Amino acid sequence: MLKKFEKILVTLKVPKYDAFHLEEVQNNPKFDMNSFISKFKLAKAQHDMRSNAYLKALKAHIPKFDSIKIDDLSNLTKPLEDYDLIVTLGGDGTFLKTASYIHDETPILGLNTDSERSYCTFCSFNPNLISMEPDTVWNKVFNSDYEIKKRTRIKFGVKGPNFENLDATPEFQVLNALNEVFFADKDVGKTSNFRIAIDGNDFEYYRSGGIIVATGSGTTGWIRSSINAGTLTVRDVLEAADGGKISLEQAQEIAYEIGKKYELAQDDKKLMFHIREPIMQKRSDYMNKKYTGKINKMMIQSEVKNGVIVIDGNYSRDIGFGDIVTLEPSPHDLHCLHLSQDQRRM
């Protein structure tokens, strides 16, 4: 049921120019980074201009609302459950960080502030395709000209000899992942050793570059790139099997179609996993073990001393030998507000 929004929280992207204190670097005689700095200055100016336009237009509808920089969200004194709507101004990174703090059905609206430099996969509309000014955006929001689309998230927990329970760790309160969860050795040059149990089956031992477990939303991103068959690989395999020649364009199209087979709908209640760069002890491992596929639940037992679990590319937690990570679809979908898109650019 559509609802009236009266209590709104806006989270704001922190541009790289601000995050890295680049003004200090620019004034340091040891660095000659003017071109580098200029790029981030332009990005900051675009974000600030677009954000201010959205905030000014919002005030015309609701004079009082809360706003906070995304890096300060963990210090917010009021629980997000107290708000009717959460709005993000930035790109996918701002959206992902904000979404991790939402644990109920509070809807989230993503608005991109720099479509030339940042992705907006999770944003309500793509400004490169849709012409929608700030006034139009808020008119649609407050006139209920939108729909709510649900995205599945990953619920996870960790237990083991190195800590009692992930949820009880104050500095790591993220309960749901929107894109993916990644486990590997902290030293990316080292082999990751672990055991996994899929859908209640026995644990099996793997050695690889790590493991990715993704939602439907995440299957179009990192895990898709990791799974994807390269164009040259596809061409070489087909030519070896057929003995003929195919063009790179044909191989590219086939590689793309292969990758699509591993995509899930954003509200699919299954997860997709992929073992990165597996090390095969013997050829029969390809037949006897599962390296990619849909799952309902997975348990990962670390067999590395210094492992790490990374959530949505934003949060990480050290994992040690013997710790067990449990991953399954969360009962709490993310409720995303999508505006009607009837104003396409010509």
C-alpha positions as CSV (number, residue, x, y, z in Angstrom):
1,M,0.0,0.0,0.0
2,L,1.3,3.4,-0.9
3,K,2.0,5.7,2.0
4,K,2.4,9.4,2.8
5,F,6.0,10.4,3.6
6,E,6.4,12.8,6.5
7,K,9.7,11.7,8.2
8,I,12.5,11.6,5.6
9,L,16.2,11.0,6.0
10,V,18.6,11.9,3.2
11,T,22.1,10.4,3.1
12,L,24.8,12.2,1.1
13,K,27.7,10.8,-0.8
14,V,31.2,12.0,0.4
15,P,33.1,12.9,-2.8
16,K,36.6,11.6,-3.1
17,Y,38.0,15.1,-3.0
18,D,36.6,15.4,0.5
19,A,37.2,11.9,1.6
20,F,40.9,11.9,0.8
21,H,41.5,15.6,1.9
22,L,43.0,16.2,-1.6
23,E,43.4,19.9,-0.9
24,E,46.1,19.0,1.6
25,V,47.8,16.8,-1.0
26,Q,47.6,19.5,-3.6
27,N,49.4,22.0,-1.4
28,N,52.2,19.5,-0.6
29,P,55.2,20.3,-2.7
30,K,56.2,16.7,-2.8
31,F,53.3,15.8,-5.0
32,D,52.5,17.0,-8.6
33,M,49.0,15.8,-8.9
34,N,47.1,18.7,-10.4
35,S,45.4,16.8,-13.2
36,F,44.5,14.1,-10.7
37,I,43.1,16.6,-8.3
38,S,41.2,18.5,-11.0
39,K,39.2,15.4,-11.9
40,F,38.0,15.0,-8.4
41,K,37.2,18.7,-8.0
42,L,34.9,18.4,-11.1
43,A,33.2,15.4,-9.6
44,K,32.7,17.2,-6.2
45,A,31.3,20.3,-8.0
46,Q,28.8,18.2,-10.0
47,H,27.7,16.2,-6.9
48,D,27.3,19.4,-4.8
49,M,25.3,21.1,-7.5
50,R,22.9,18.2,-8.1
51,S,22.5,17.4,-4.4
52,N,21.7,21.1,-3.5
53,A,19.1,21.1,-6.3
54,Y,17.4,17.9,-4.9
55,L,17.5,19.3,-1.3
56,K,16.1,22.7,-2.3
57,A,13.2,21.1,-4.3
58,L,12.5,18.7,-1.4
59,K,12.1,21.6,1.0
60,A,9.2,22.9,-1.1
61,H,7.3,19.8,-0.2
62,I,8.5,19.1,3.4
63,P,10.4,21.9,5.1
64,K,11.8,19.7,7.8
65,F,13.8,16.6,7.1
66,D,17.1,15.1,8.3
67,S,20.3,14.8,6.3
68,I,23.6,13.2,7.0
69,K,26.8,12.3,5.2
70,I,27.1,8.6,4.5
71,D,30.3,8.3,6.5
72,D,28.5,9.6,9.6
73,L,25.5,7.3,9.3
74,S,26.7,4.9,12.0
75,N,26.6,7.9,14.5
76,L,22.9,8.7,13.7
77,T,21.2,9.0,17.1
78,K,17.7,8.1,15.7
79,P,17.0,4.6,14.4
80,L,16.2,4.4,10.7
81,E,13.0,2.6,11.6
82,D,11.7,6.0,12.8
83,Y,11.7,7.3,9.2
84,D,9.0,6.9,6.5
85,L,11.5,7.1,3.6
86,I,15.3,7.0,3.2
87,V,16.8,8.9,0.3
88,T,20.3,8.5,-1.0
89,L,22.1,11.2,-3.0
90,G,25.2,9.8,-4.8
91,G,25.7,6.6,-6.7
92,D,25.5,2.9,-6.0
93,G,28.1,3.1,-3.2
94,T,26.1,5.5,-1.2
95,F,23.0,3.4,-1.8
96,L,24.7,0.1,-0.7
97,K,26.1,1.7,2.4
98,T,22.8,3.2,3.4
99,A,20.8,0.0,2.6
100,S,22.9,-2.0,5.0
101,Y,21.5,0.0,7.9
102,I,17.8,-0.7,7.0
103,H,16.4,-3.7,8.7
104,D,12.7,-3.4,8.2
105,E,10.3,-2.4,5.3
106,T,11.3,1.3,5.3
107,P,11.5,2.2,1.5
108,I,14.7,3.6,0.0
109,L,14.9,6.0,-2.9
110,G,18.3,6.3,-4.8
111,L,19.0,9.4,-6.7
112,N,22.2,9.8,-8.8
113,T,24.1,13.0,-8.5
114,D,26.8,12.5,-11.2
115,S,25.8,10.0,-13.9
116,E,28.9,10.7,-15.9
117,R,31.2,9.4,-13.3
118,S,29.3,7.1,-11.0
119,Y,27.1,4.0,-11.6
120,C,23.4,4.2,-10.7
121,T,22.3,0.5,-10.9
122,F,20.2,0.9,-7.7
123,C,19.0,4.4,-8.4
124,S,15.3,5.0,-9.0
125,F,16.0,6.2,-12.6
126,N,19.0,6.5,-14.9
127,P,19.4,10.2,-15.7
128,N,21.2,9.3,-18.9
129,L,18.0,7.7,-20.2
130,I,15.3,9.6,-18.3
131,S,14.8,13.3,-18.2
132,M,13.5,14.1,-14.7
133,E,14.3,17.4,-12.9
134,P,14.3,17.5,-9.0
135,D,10.9,19.2,-8.9
136,T,9.5,16.3,-11.0
137,V,11.1,13.7,-8.8
138,W,9.5,15.0,-5.6
139,N,6.1,15.6,-7.3
140,K,6.1,11.9,-8.1
141,V,7.2,10.9,-4.6
142,F,4.6,12.9,-2.8
143,N,1.8,12.2,-5.3
144,S,2.4,8.4,-5.0
145,D,3.5,8.1,-8.6
146,Y,5.8,5.2,-7.9
147,E,6.0,1.5,-7.2
148,I,7.9,-0.5,-4.6
149,K,10.2,-3.2,-5.9
150,K,11.7,-5.8,-3.5
151,R,15.3,-6.9,-3.6
152,T,16.5,-10.1,-1.9
153,R,19.3,-9.7,0.6
154,I,21.8,-12.1,2.3
155,K,21.4,-12.8,6.0
156,F,24.7,-14.0,7.5
157,G,26.2,-14.9,10.8
158,V,29.6,-16.0,12.0
159,K,30.6,-18.2,14.9
160,G,33.7,-19.9,15.9
161,P,36.8,-19.9,18.1
162,N,37.8,-16.3,17.3
163,F,34.6,-14.6,18.4
164,E,31.2,-15.6,19.7
165,N,28.7,-14.0,17.4
166,L,28.9,-11.5,14.5
167,D,25.7,-9.7,15.5
168,A,27.2,-8.9,18.9
169,T,30.3,-7.1,17.5
170,P,29.6,-3.4,17.9
171,E,31.9,-2.3,15.1
172,F,30.3,-4.6,12.6
173,Q,26.5,-4.3,12.8
174,V,25.6,-5.0,9.2
175,L,23.0,-7.8,9.1
176,N,22.1,-8.0,5.5
177,A,24.1,-7.8,2.3
178,L,22.4,-6.5,-0.9
179,N,25.0,-7.5,-3.5
180,E,27.4,-10.1,-2.3
181,V,29.5,-11.6,0.4
182,F,33.2,-12.5,-0.3
183,F,35.5,-14.7,1.7
184,A,39.3,-15.2,1.1
185,D,42.7,-15.0,2.7
186,K,43.5,-11.3,3.5
187,D,46.7,-11.7,1.5
188,V,45.3,-11.7,-2.0
189,G,48.4,-13.5,-3.3
190,K,47.8,-16.5,-1.1
191,T,45.6,-19.5,-1.7
192,S,42.4,-19.5,0.3
193,N,41.6,-22.8,2.0
194,F,38.1,-23.5,3.2
195,R,35.3,-26.0,3.4
196,I,31.8,-25.4,2.2
197,A,28.5,-27.1,2.9
198,I,25.7,-26.4,0.4
199,D,22.0,-26.8,1.4
200,G,22.7,-29.0,4.4
201,N,25.1,-31.4,2.7
202,D,28.5,-32.4,4.0
203,F,31.4,-30.0,4.0
204,E,33.8,-30.3,1.0
205,Y,37.4,-28.9,0.9
206,Y,38.4,-26.3,-1.6
207,R,41.6,-24.3,-2.4
208,S,41.1,-21.2,-4.6
209,G,41.2,-17.4,-4.8
210,G,38.1,-17.2,-2.6
211,I,34.4,-17.5,-2.8
212,I,31.6,-15.1,-3.8
213,V,28.0,-15.6,-2.8
214,A,25.6,-13.1,-4.4
215,T,21.9,-12.1,-4.5
216,G,20.0,-11.6,-7.7
217,S,21.0,-7.9,-7.6
218,G,24.6,-9.0,-7.3
219,T,24.6,-11.4,-10.1
220,T,24.9,-8.6,-12.7
221,G,28.1,-7.3,-11.0
222,W,31.3,-8.8,-9.6
223,I,30.2,-12.4,-9.6
224,R,29.1,-12.1,-13.2
225,S,32.6,-10.8,-14.2
226,S,34.2,-13.6,-12.2
227,I,32.1,-16.3,-13.8
228,N,32.1,-14.8,-17.3
229,A,33.8,-16.8,-20.1
230,G,36.2,-14.6,-21.9
231,T,35.7,-13.9,-25.6
232,L,39.0,-15.3,-26.6
233,T,38.5,-18.4,-24.4
234,V,35.1,-19.0,-26.1
235,R,36.6,-18.6,-29.5
236,D,39.5,-21.0,-28.8
237,V,37.2,-23.7,-27.3
238,L,34.7,-23.5,-30.2
239,E,37.4,-23.6,-32.8
240,A,39.1,-26.5,-31.1
241,A,35.8,-28.4,-31.0
242,D,34.6,-27.6,-34.5
243,G,37.8,-27.1,-36.4
244,G,36.5,-24.0,-38.0
245,K,37.0,-20.3,-37.5
246,I,34.6,-17.9,-35.8
247,S,34.8,-14.1,-35.5
248,L,35.5,-12.2,-32.2
249,E,32.1,-10.7,-32.5
250,Q,30.4,-14.1,-32.6
251,A,32.5,-15.3,-29.7
252,Q,31.7,-12.1,-27.7
253,E,27.9,-12.7,-28.2
254,I,28.2,-16.3,-27.1
255,A,30.3,-15.3,-24.0
256,Y,27.6,-12.7,-23.1
257,E,24.8,-15.3,-23.4
258,I,26.7,-17.7,-21.2
259,G,27.1,-15.1,-18.6
260,K,23.3,-14.3,-18.6
261,K,22.6,-17.9,-17.6
262,Y,24.0,-17.1,-14.2
263,E,21.8,-14.1,-13.5
264,L,19.0,-14.2,-11.0
265,A,16.0,-11.9,-10.7
266,Q,16.5,-9.2,-8.0
267,D,13.7,-10.8,-5.9
268,D,14.8,-14.4,-6.4
269,K,15.0,-16.3,-3.1
270,K,18.0,-18.3,-4.1
271,L,21.6,-17.2,-4.1
272,M,24.4,-17.7,-6.6
273,F,27.9,-18.8,-5.6
274,H,31.1,-19.0,-7.4
275,I,34.5,-20.4,-6.4
276,R,37.2,-18.1,-7.9
277,E,40.2,-19.5,-9.6
278,P,39.8,-23.0,-8.1
279,I,42.9,-25.2,-7.7
280,M,42.1,-28.7,-9.0
281,Q,43.9,-31.6,-7.2
282,K,42.8,-33.9,-10.0
283,R,40.7,-33.7,-13.2
284,S,37.8,-35.6,-11.6
285,D,37.3,-32.6,-9.3
286,Y,35.5,-30.8,-12.1
287,M,32.9,-33.6,-12.1
288,N,32.7,-34.4,-8.4
289,K,32.6,-30.9,-6.9
290,K,30.4,-27.9,-7.5
291,Y,32.1,-24.6,-8.3
292,T,29.2,-22.4,-9.4
293,G,25.4,-22.5,-9.0
294,K,22.2,-21.6,-7.2
295,I,21.9,-22.4,-3.5
296,N,19.4,-22.0,-0.7
297,K,22.0,-21.9,2.1
298,M,25.8,-22.1,2.5
299,M,28.2,-22.6,5.4
300,I,31.8,-21.7,4.9
301,Q,34.4,-22.9,7.3
302,S,37.7,-21.1,7.2
303,E,41.0,-23.0,7.1
304,V,43.1,-19.9,6.9
305,K,44.7,-18.0,9.8
306,N,44.1,-14.5,8.5
307,G,40.9,-14.5,6.4
308,V,38.5,-11.8,5.7
309,I,34.8,-11.6,4.9
310,V,33.8,-8.5,2.8
311,I,30.2,-7.4,2.5
312,D,29.0,-5.3,-0.5
313,G,32.6,-4.0,-1.0
314,N,32.0,-1.7,2.0
315,Y,32.5,-3.6,5.2
316,S,34.9,-6.3,6.2
317,R,35.6,-8.5,9.2
318,D,38.6,-10.7,10.0
319,I,37.9,-14.4,10.0
320,G,40.3,-17.0,11.5
321,F,40.9,-20.7,11.4
322,G,37.8,-22.7,12.3
323,D,35.3,-19.8,12.1
324,I,32.1,-20.7,10.2
325,V,30.2,-18.2,8.1
326,T,26.5,-19.0,7.4
327,L,24.8,-17.4,4.4
328,E,21.1,-17.6,3.4
329,P,18.4,-15.3,1.9
330,S,17.3,-12.8,4.4
331,P,13.6,-12.7,5.4
332,H,13.9,-8.9,5.2
333,D,13.8,-7.7,1.6
334,L,15.0,-4.2,0.7
335,H,12.0,-2.2,-0.4
336,C,13.1,0.1,-3.3
337,L,11.0,3.0,-4.4
338,H,10.9,3.3,-8.2
339,L,9.4,6.4,-9.9
340,S,7.2,6.1,-13.0
341,Q,9.4,6.7,-15.9
342,D,7.4,8.4,-18.6
343,Q,9.8,11.1,-19.6
344,R,12.5,9.4,-21.7
345,R,15.2,11.5,-23.3
346,M,15.0,11.9,-27.1
